Amino acid sequence: MTSLHRLYIGGAWVEGASVARNVNPSDLDDVIGEYAYADRELTRRAIEAARAAAPAWKASGIQQRADILDRIGNEILARREELGRLLSREEGKTLAEGIGEVARAGQIFKFFAGECLRPGGEALPSVRPGIGVEITREPVGVVALITPWNFPIAIPAWKIAPALAYGNCVLFKPADLVAGSAWALAEIISRAGVPAGVFNLVMGRGSVVGETLLEAPEVDAVSFTGSVETGRHIAAVCAASMKKFQLEMGGKNPLVVLDDADLDNAVSCAIQGAFYSTGQRCTASSRLVVTAGIHDRFVEAMIAAMKDLVVGHALEEGTQIGPVVDQNQLDQDLRYLEIGRQEGAKLAFGGRVLERPTRGFFLEPALFVETRNDMRINREEIFGPIASVIRVADYEEALAVANDTRFGLSSGICTRSLKHAAHFRAHAEAGMVMVNLPTAGVDYHVPFGGRKASSYGPREQGRYAAEFYTTVKTAYALPL
Ligand code: NAD
């Protein structure tokens, strides 16, 4: 028996135009639930509800917003085990990772509860005597938030929380594969005291719900996280209608390992960064750029560590690597394993599809060696538990290879050299730099985002989120 989870539009739970099922990638016989999908008409209804609610929400007090966000954060944190289990069940990351992600979502809401009470503003004298100038921030208005499947609750949280905190009305369109976490989050928000129409959940297809949101003149801004391909399309549609937009997209993140690195730490950073969360992270370390003096020892230690990785059902105790999210993603991973072989890369370990007691998409983490940075496996985002080692002569070549990519999200270095660490921090062409840390794994109170094809527009998270979710007003006054 599965229960039907409805849409949330204008403060009411609403039947969808169709229904979709959500299945556990660790166990294909486990149906998680049935979720209502909106069509264009229902999406329009949500847009109208948000538009109607916008003036009152803009005028609402900061204490009201802070209380609401605090309540949401508290409930998420209190239910982290249960929600973490749901998340792992539908997305496939391990239970520890699922619970960690839920906790982060709760903390994000609490962070932005505090931000409600710290609205920025400036009062300046004018260059013309007697006139005062005041700079304030106002809500953008109605925002569409379009999210991917790989962080089913944290990414929605880091868009919804600042959107509400700064006084915007929300149209939340989650990814199809993870409707369960999205619905659970929406249900919590629906009981937190948010006025009708301020927050709406519109589950459904990107080509239907997503497109309707992009095309609607009543939508003022779009915040998107997902693939480069979809991001490009969103940018074109939004630019044509002068909507504000923000894009967080793919990565091909390098982890540089220098001769003087602590080998154990470098291997631990590479294993965590490349394979945890099944490598399905935009910040995953998919290119391991290793200098010649440590190369062979690093590869040997990586293979030894990979042999010990436990791949299995996401909810099973002891599992370190859960399943790939679905058949499409598994096919893509296997395709890239074949492309790598054809390009002449050597598969040093892994890459087998594994059998487990339950039917699922289990893939053994894979390591390519003897690869060149111009190979497709090092140019294109694979989004699976597959990493390549690129051998380089020295630090200078390592930096050049690290930066030689169309992406620029996260860039890491393992070294004991203060000089090289400082140089890398200054010259890595990425939004985030990690020294002796994995490229993935970030805090919730500081900005997140990248450069080049990885990101477009202002940063997300932390106080920097205000850039996107507010618009600046400069007011001049002559007291008479
Ligand atoms: P995707 O682009 O396929 O889908 C993302 C969202 O866009 C989904 O909700 C989808 O339904 C919607 N969508 C699809 N077509 C649309 C359209 N025409 N109009 C409007 N919306 C549409 O991405 P995905 O497969 O869900 O996620 C994986 C990708 O996300 C990877 O490339 C990964 O790197 C990226 N990602 C980036 C970050 C980051 O912050 N940089 C974080 C997580 C994931």
Boltz pocket constraint, residues with backbone or C-beta under 6 A from the ligand:
constraints:
  - pocket:
      binder: B
      contacts: [[A, 146], [A, 147], [A, 148], [A, 149], [A, 150], [A, 151], [A, 173], [A, 174], [A, 175], [A, 176], [A, 204], [A, 205], [A, 206], [A, 207], [A, 209], [A, 210], [A, 211], [A, 214], [A, 225], [A, 226], [A, 227], [A, 228], [A, 229], [A, 230], [A, 231], [A, 233], [A, 234], [A, 248], [A, 249], [A, 250], [A, 251], [A, 281], [A, 282], [A, 381], [A, 383], [A, 409], [A, 454]]
      max_distance: 6.0
